[in-house]
Amino acid sequence: MSNFLFYLAAFALVLGVLIIVHEYGHYLVARWSGVKVLRFSVGFGRPVWSKRIGNDGTEWAIGLFPLGGYVKMLDEREGAVAPEEQHRSFNRQSVGRRIAIVAAGPVANLVLAVLVYWGLFWHGMEEPKPILGMPSISSPAAAAGIENGERVLKVGGELVQTWQDMRWSLLRKAVDEDAIEFELINQKGEIAIRRLDVSSSRADGWEGDALEKLGIRFYRPKIPPVLGTISPQSAAAEAGLSAGDEILAIDGKPTSAWSEVVHIVRNSPGQALNFEILRSGERRVFKITPVVVEEGGRGIGRIGVAVRDAGLARGDLMITVSYGPLSALGKAFDETWDKSVFSLVMMGKMVTGEVSWRNISGPVTIADYAGQSAKLGIDYYLKFLALVSISLAVLNLLPIPILDGGHLLYYVLEIIRGPLSERSMEIGQQIGLALMLLLMAFAFYNDINRLISG
């Protein structure tokens, strides 16, 4: 239950920040343009809290349904306006001002992403190096000859420093290319070139975990299954395990690496297991029942032990990347631009059928990612916030009636051929609403499907 509440809180914070930033963009530019704002609402439906603030008596409210928000401005199309306030109506503003007000919401989300990335790049982030693990049998990575422990230097000729750099470069290039060249260095210091065939993932519409399907896995060094610390009052402590014990087998299955122990324990919640232990040259057997702990919506097993330090230098696996203030700002703009363009490209390929619609995520999946990133640390959580902020901006700029991009389309047409009729705008709103309901249906279906299939 506590895990569920943590994920919910992480999701609510991301959602709240993005909604407030987006709507405050609309609000701020409306005020600068002289438009009177009647209500600033986070959420839709009946207000559960509201308060009037300022000379205009703007109502600040929190709606019953929190998935969104809006800024309600004075507008003669929505009700009678006193003659002395008509000049402050949204509909009386020039088309340029209306464009600025409507575009301000998505722009605010993009500015937020730039500021977050700027802070992260300036402060510096410790991230895993792009070291590859042993690829799965018959995968494209195995066919390319990729071996365990090889570090990626370049992807398609582009230098990469971190695992995320490698992943992003691979996905970005794989959208249009069937094969991508990897420049690698192995543990002996030898340089090798591998050509990774990504055509199979493209044919599948990039559905699911693309890297796993390609056989690209993170390097996990083989650590001996020797116990370091034992948590007090844990299942291991109660059974009598001690620091320095080496786990030889569990239920008769030999364990030569710590990862094998973790896998067995995690997948055996509430099941009694026989641990064969080597202690001071003597073999002993202990019966331990892993405690059931909720993680990611399912129960996993834990016995309360940690592996002994295997002497691996953290610097061998991790790298801290940081920039000066000006370089960090330029990097932040580049990151925001690249991810915005990539989002548009992927949306376009969904329309043409090149990318599966199952890649669309709904609130359940986003909440899961929010919780996972928050558990990894504040840096990862902020990167997730920036990414979702970009996605929200790009989605809102699509030329679909009911979204900000749809209104911008109306105003562009107004510049070209004059104001559209009320009937035309009404039909457009109905079409936009239908498209958004269809998109939401896809998102919720994908969420439910992921929950069922795991």
C-alpha positions, 0 to 999 in steps of 0.5 A, a space after each residue: 500500500 505504501 508503494 502505491 501511495 508513493 507512486 501516486 504522490 510522484 505522479 500527482 506532483 509531476 501532473 500538478 507542476 505541468 498543469 500549473 506551468 502550462 496554465 500559468 503561461 496562458 494566464 501570464 500572457 493574457 494579463 500582459 495583453 490586458 485580457 481579464 482572467 475570470 478563473 484559473 483552474 487546476 482540474 475540471 468539474 466542480 471546484 473542491 477549493 476556490 479563492 478570489 484574488 487580485 483586483 479583477 477577482 480572479 477565481 483560483 480553483 482546484 477541480 474535482 477531476 485533476 487530469 488537466 486544467 484551464 484558464 477562463 477569460 472574459 469573452 463575449 462569445 460565452 456571455 454578456 460583457 459590460 460595455 466598459 470591459 469589452 476591450 478586455 475580452 479575449 475575442 476583442 484582441 488582435 489575432 497576434 495577441 490571441 496567438 501569443 496567449 494560446 501558444 504561451 501554455 505549450 511554450 511554458 512547458 518547453 521553457 520548463 524543460 529547458 530550465 530543468 535540463 539546464 540545472 541538471 547539466 550544470 549541476 552534473 549527473 552520475 549515470 551508468 557508462 554505456 557498457 553492454 551486457 551479454 545479448 540474448 541468443 538469436 537477438 540482433 545484438 548477438 548476430 552483430 557480434 556484441 560481447 559482454 563488457 564491451 563499451 560503446 564509444 559511438 552510435 552511428 558516428 555520434 559520440 556517447 558518454 552515458 547509457 542514456 546517451 547511447 539509448 537516445 542516439 540508437 532510438 533516434 537513428 533507428 527511426 529511419 535506418 535499418 542498420 546502425 554502426 556501433 564503435 565499441 571497445 572491449 575489456 582488452 582495449 581493442 576497438 571493434 565496429 558492429 553493425 546492428 540490424 534494427 529492421 525487425 523492431 521497425 517491422 514490429 512498430 517499435 512495440 514494447 521494450 525496443 532495446 531488449 528486443 534488439 538484445 541490448 542489455 546493461 552490463 552486470 558484472 559477475 559478483 560472487 554470492 557472498 553476504 556482506 550485511 544482514 538486516 536485523 530482524 530480517 528473514 535471513 537474520 532469524 534463520 541464522 545467516 552471517 556476514 561472510 557466508 557464501 551461498 552455494 545453492 538454493 533448493 539444489 540449484 547452484 548459484 555462482 553469481 549474486 544476480 542468480 540469488 537475487 532472481 530466485 529470492 525475488 521470484 519466491 515470495 512466501 515460499 520456503 527455500 533451502 539455502 546451502 551455505 559455505 561457512 568457514 569451510 563447512 557446508 550448512 543448510 538453512 531454511 528461509 522464507 522470503 518476506 513478501 514486499 510489494 513492488 510495481 504492483 506485484 509481490 516480490 521476495 526479500 530476505 534482508 541481505 546485501 552482497 559483500 563489496 566485490 572490490 569493483 570501482 564505482 568509476 568503472 561503471 559510472 560517469 559524472 557528466 557536467 557542463 559550465 553554465 553557458 554550455 549547459 544552457 546550450 545543451 538544454 536547448 539541444 536536448 529539448 529540441 531533439 526530444 520535441 522533434 523526435 516526439 513529432 516524428 514518432 506521432 507522424 509514424 503512428 499515423 502512417 502505421 510505421 510505429 505501433 499505437 501501443 506505444 501510447 501511454 496513459 495515466 497508469 503507465 505514466 504514474 508507474 514511470 513517475 514512481 520508478 524515476 522518483 525511486 532512482 533519485 531526484 535527478 532521474 525524477 527531474 529528467 522524467 518531469 522534463 520529458 513529460 513536459 516536452 510531450 505535453 507541449 508537443 501534444 498541445 501544439 498538434 493542429 487538432 481542434 480543442 487543443 491549443 494547436 487547433 486554436 492556433 490553426 483557426 487564427 492562421 486561417 483567420 489571417 489568410 482568409 478572415 474569421 471562421 464562422 461559428 458553425 465551422 468552429 463548432 464542427 471543428 471542436 466536435 471533431 477534435 473532441 472525438 479525436 481526443 476521446 479516441 486517443 484517450 481510449 487507446 491510452 487507457 486500453 494500453 494501460 490495461 493491457 500492460 497491467 494484464 500482460 505485465 
